[in-house]
Amino acid sequence: MKNKTLKFALAGAGAVAAHHVKALRMVPDADVVQGRQRDEQKLRAFARQFHLDWSTDYRDLLDNPEIDVIDIVVPSGLHGELGIQAARAGKHVVVEKPIDVTLKKADELIAACNDAHVTLAVISQMRFNNDMLKVYDLISRGKLGTLIQGDAIIKWYRPQAYYESAAWRGTWALDGGGPFINQGIHFIDLLLSVMGPVKWVSARTRTVGHRIEVEDIGMAMVEFQSGAQGIIQAATALYPGLPARLEIHGTNGTLIFEGEHISFLHIEGEQPYRKGDAEKGAAAVPMAIDVMPFVREFEDIAAAIRERREPKVNGAEARRALQLVLAIYESARSGRPVELQVCG
């Protein structure tokens, strides 16, 4: 395994799958060789574009002895199901965010990978963004002091046509919810990676701009285990869509990560830094995202497989973001705060 090229197969040929292929082909000693999608016409076009072998039968991927890793890019509610099958076939497993739409299925996937002694990784490529790596460095060196507030603000826009482009979009069963679990989960994951676990959450959600069964706007107030507080806003109904923001406040300063860059940094005793207007990126255009963070995450995943270690975004890390999103939905439904259990 240390010297051979890791061969990946894609389960799914949707919009983000193209980013996965492009990223993997920039990773040394990794390649994508096969794809699978139930829609044969869509799969044929995808396979032709990227010069892949293809099959509409998932068993063809699982039974192929040349395949080392199954990269799952299907609707969120199928992540656990397909991942468990891959693990039982002895394949390493990569799933797009979120890990699944229920904690039960997420836990079953984590357990299946542990039982099969295969690697499980979840795509949270924003952790590997250049400026986000600088954020982690600043926090680890204590430059902001004690963290007292952390906010994630995702005020995006999607037209009705976006939800009508695929039958699973905007459904509880396969999308898992609206902007909190889909568009917002990246910045929710970033917030948790900086601020640590959440103690309790109180939330409200509504559907105001789309004909869908899930929310398209909402707000949550959280208290972290550290005692810090925060606000999470997520929407796909706010025209024309603004760059997502992570705002971190400490006793010695404030940092704002906006879009894909640090847009504001003021540390006590140091010269303030302010960047110009952030690019909107995926705020209004779903696939307007940089491929390089994907490359870095896949490099980490490949190294984890070779070194037999956990990847930086493993099942447990991805579970934390899902747990918080589901607590937000539970609070919104019940009208009461929800306390979160901290898992190891």
QUICORGI-V471234 format. One record per pair of residues at least 12 apart in sequence whose ideal C-beta (glycine too) atoms are under 7 Angstrom apart, sorted by the first residue. I is the first residue (numbers start at 1). J is the second residue. Records with the same first field share a line. If there is no record, write none. Layout:
I = J ; J
This chain:
1 = 306
2 = 306
5 = 29 ; 30 ; 31
6 = 29 ; 30 ; 68 ; 69 ; 302 ; 305
7 = 31 ; 33 ; 66 ; 67 ; 68
8 = 24 ; 30 ; 31 ; 32 ; 69 ; 71
9 = 33 ; 34 ; 35 ; 36 ; 61 ; 67 ; 70 ; 71
10 = 32 ; 35 ; 36 ; 71 ; 73
11 = 36 ; 58 ; 61 ; 70 ; 71 ; 72 ; 73 ; 74 ; 82
12 = 37 ; 72 ; 73 ; 74
13 = 35 ; 37 ; 42 ; 43 ; 46
14 = 73
15 = 286 ; 287
16 = 73 ; 96
17 = 46 ; 73
19 = 289 ; 291 ; 294
20 = 71 ; 73 ; 294
21 = 50
22 = 291
23 = 291 ; 294 ; 295 ; 298
24 = 298
26 = 295
27 = 295 ; 298 ; 299 ; 302
29 = 302
30 = 298 ; 302
32 = 52
33 = 52 ; 53
34 = 52 ; 53 ; 54 ; 61 ; 64 ; 67
35 = 47 ; 52 ; 54
36 = 54 ; 55 ; 56 ; 58 ; 61
37 = 56
38 = 56
40 = 56
43 = 56
58 = 82
62 = 85 ; 86 ; 89 ; 91
67 = 91
68 = 91 ; 92
69 = 91 ; 92 ; 94
70 = 86 ; 91 ; 93
71 = 94
72 = 93 ; 94 ; 95 ; 96
73 = 96
75 = 168 ; 174 ; 175
76 = 98 ; 100 ; 101 ; 174 ; 175 ; 176
77 = 100 ; 101 ; 173 ; 174 ; 176
78 = 174
79 = 95 ; 99 ; 100
80 = 100 ; 105 ; 106 ; 108 ; 109
83 = 95 ; 109
84 = 108 ; 109 ; 112
87 = 112 ; 113 ; 116 ; 118
88 = 112 ; 116
90 = 116 ; 118
91 = 118
92 = 118 ; 119 ; 305
93 = 113 ; 118 ; 120
94 = 121 ; 123 ; 301
95 = 122
96 = 123
97 = 122 ; 123 ; 124 ; 185 ; 186
98 = 176 ; 181 ; 185 ; 318 ; 321 ; 322
99 = 122 ; 315 ; 318 ; 319 ; 322
101 = 176 ; 181
103 = 322 ; 323 ; 326
106 = 319 ; 322
109 = 315
110 = 315 ; 316 ; 319
113 = 315
119 = 304 ; 305 ; 311
120 = 314 ; 315
121 = 301 ; 304 ; 311 ; 313 ; 314
122 = 313 ; 315 ; 318
123 = 297
124 = 186 ; 189 ; 313 ; 318
125 = 293 ; 294 ; 297
126 = 186 ; 190 ; 293
127 = 190 ; 193 ; 312 ; 313
128 = 293 ; 296 ; 297
129 = 260 ; 293
131 = 257 ; 260 ; 261 ; 262
132 = 190 ; 257
134 = 262
135 = 194 ; 255 ; 257 ; 262
138 = 255
139 = 194
143 = 252 ; 253 ; 267
144 = 248 ; 250 ; 252 ; 253 ; 255 ; 267
145 = 250 ; 251 ; 252 ; 253
146 = 250 ; 251
147 = 195 ; 226 ; 228 ; 248 ; 250
148 = 228 ; 249 ; 250 ; 251
149 = 228 ; 229 ; 230 ; 249
150 = 191 ; 194 ; 195 ; 228 ; 230 ; 248
151 = 230 ; 231 ; 247
152 = 187 ; 188 ; 191 ; 232 ; 246
153 = 233 ; 244 ; 245
154 = 179 ; 183 ; 184 ; 187 ; 233 ; 234 ; 235 ; 244
155 = 233 ; 235 ; 238 ; 242
156 = 179 ; 183 ; 235 ; 236 ; 238 ; 241 ; 283
157 = 236 ; 237 ; 238 ; 239 ; 240 ; 241 ; 283 ; 284
158 = 236
160 = 210 ; 211
162 = 286
163 = 210 ; 212
170 = 210 ; 212 ; 213 ; 214
171 = 213 ; 214
172 = 213 ; 214
175 = 214
177 = 214 ; 215 ; 325 ; 329
178 = 212 ; 214 ; 215 ; 216 ; 236
179 = 216 ; 234 ; 235 ; 236
180 = 218 ; 234 ; 325 ; 328
181 = 325
183 = 234 ; 236
184 = 234
185 = 321 ; 325
187 = 244 ; 246
188 = 232 ; 321 ; 324 ; 325
189 = 321
190 = 246
191 = 230 ; 246
192 = 320 ; 321 ; 324
194 = 248
195 = 224 ; 228 ; 230
196 = 224 ; 225 ; 226
197 = 224 ; 225 ; 320 ; 342
198 = 222 ; 224 ; 324 ; 340
199 = 223 ; 224 ; 225 ; 339 ; 340
200 = 223 ; 337 ; 338 ; 339 ; 340
201 = 220 ; 222 ; 324 ; 327 ; 328 ; 331 ; 337 ; 338 ; 340
202 = 220 ; 221 ; 331 ; 337
203 = 218 ; 219 ; 220 ; 328 ; 331 ; 332
204 = 218 ; 219 ; 332
205 = 217 ; 218 ; 332
206 = 218
208 = 237
209 = 237
210 = 237
216 = 235 ; 236 ; 237
217 = 235 ; 237
218 = 234 ; 332
219 = 231 ; 233
220 = 232 ; 328
225 = 342
240 = 284
241 = 280 ; 283 ; 284
242 = 280 ; 283
243 = 258 ; 259 ; 278 ; 279 ; 280 ; 281 ; 283
244 = 259 ; 283
245 = 257 ; 258
252 = 267 ; 268
253 = 266 ; 267 ; 268
254 = 266
258 = 278
259 = 278 ; 279 ; 281
260 = 281 ; 290
261 = 275 ; 278
262 = 275
263 = 275 ; 278
297 = 313
300 = 312
319 = 343
323 = 340
324 = 340
327 = 340
